[in-house]
């Protein structure tokens, strides 16, 4: 996964992008590290395959679920900002046709 980096102009327009990129990067690095430590968690059906699940596995699975929500939420927020920017451009372009 390649994380998008905002341009300085984008950050000037939407300053929240900078910390959100840091959050998304940290969440992705944490997700990869947890999966490296617990490769069995890559398969969501590991619970049914093993008779005993350690507390460490349970906590790691919970963290992975939370990290996935964070990553998805940041992606959704960025998509919403992109949508708003497109609407602003569209409105600006439509405004050029006003005769007065």
C-alpha positions as CSV (number, residue, x, y, z in Angstrom):
1,X,0.0,0.0,0.0
2,X,1.4,3.4,-1.0
3,X,0.1,6.2,1.2
4,X,-0.9,9.4,-0.6
5,X,1.1,12.5,0.3
6,X,-0.6,15.8,0.1
7,X,1.0,18.7,-1.6
8,X,1.7,21.9,0.3
9,X,-1.2,23.5,-1.5
10,X,-3.6,20.8,-0.5
11,X,-2.5,21.0,3.1
12,X,-2.9,24.8,3.0
13,X,-6.5,24.3,1.9
14,X,-7.2,21.3,4.2
15,X,-4.7,21.5,7.1
16,X,-6.2,18.4,8.7
17,X,-4.6,16.3,6.0
18,X,-1.1,16.5,7.5
19,X,-1.9,14.8,10.9
20,X,-4.3,12.4,9.1
21,X,-1.5,11.2,6.9
22,X,0.7,10.6,10.0
23,X,-2.2,8.7,11.6
24,X,-2.8,6.6,8.5
25,X,0.9,5.9,8.2
26,X,1.3,4.9,11.8
27,X,-1.8,2.7,11.6
28,X,-0.6,0.9,8.5
29,X,2.9,0.3,10.0
30,X,1.3,-1.0,13.2
31,X,-1.0,-3.2,11.2
32,X,2.0,-4.7,9.3
33,X,4.0,-5.2,12.5
34,X,1.1,-7.0,14.2
35,X,0.6,-9.3,11.2
36,X,4.3,-10.0,11.1
37,X,4.1,-11.0,14.8
38,X,0.9,-12.9,14.3
39,X,0.6,-14.2,10.7
40,X,-2.3,-16.4,11.7
41,X,-4.4,-13.3,12.1
42,X,-4.2,-12.6,8.4
43,X,-6.9,-15.3,8.0
44,X,-10.0,-14.2,9.8
45,X,-11.1,-17.7,10.4
46,X,-8.2,-18.6,12.6
47,X,-10.5,-18.7,15.7
48,X,-12.2,-21.9,14.4
49,X,-9.0,-23.6,13.5
50,X,-7.2,-23.4,16.8
51,X,-8.4,-24.9,20.0
52,X,-6.8,-22.2,22.2
53,X,-6.4,-18.6,21.5
54,X,-3.9,-16.7,23.6
55,X,-4.6,-13.4,25.3
56,X,-1.9,-11.9,23.1
57,X,-3.6,-13.1,19.9
58,X,-7.0,-11.7,21.1
59,X,-5.5,-8.3,21.9
60,X,-3.6,-8.3,18.6
61,X,-6.9,-9.2,16.7
62,X,-8.7,-6.4,18.5
63,X,-6.0,-3.9,17.6
64,X,-6.0,-5.0,14.0
65,X,-9.7,-4.5,13.8
66,X,-9.4,-1.0,15.2
67,X,-6.5,-0.1,12.9
68,X,-8.5,-1.3,9.9
69,X,-11.3,1.1,11.0
70,X,-8.9,4.0,11.4
71,X,-7.3,3.4,8.0
72,X,-10.7,3.1,6.3
73,X,-12.0,6.2,8.1
74,X,-9.0,8.3,7.0
75,X,-9.5,7.1,3.4
76,X,-13.2,7.9,3.6
77,X,-12.4,11.4,4.9
78,X,-9.9,12.0,2.2
79,X,-12.4,10.8,-0.4
80,X,-15.0,13.2,1.0
81,X,-12.5,16.1,0.8
82,X,-11.7,15.2,-2.8
83,X,-15.4,15.1,-3.6
84,X,-15.9,18.6,-2.0
85,X,-12.9,19.9,-4.0
86,X,-14.4,18.6,-7.3
87,X,-17.7,20.3,-6.4
88,X,-15.9,23.6,-5.7
89,X,-14.2,23.4,-9.1
90,X,-17.4,22.5,-10.8
91,X,-19.2,25.4,-9.1
92,X,-16.4,27.7,-10.0
93,X,-16.5,26.6,-13.7
94,X,-20.2,27.1,-13.8
95,X,-19.8,30.6,-12.3
96,X,-17.7,31.7,-15.3
97,X,-20.8,31.6,-17.5
98,X,-22.7,34.2,-15.5
99,X,-23.1,37.3,-17.8
100,X,-23.0,39.9,-15.0
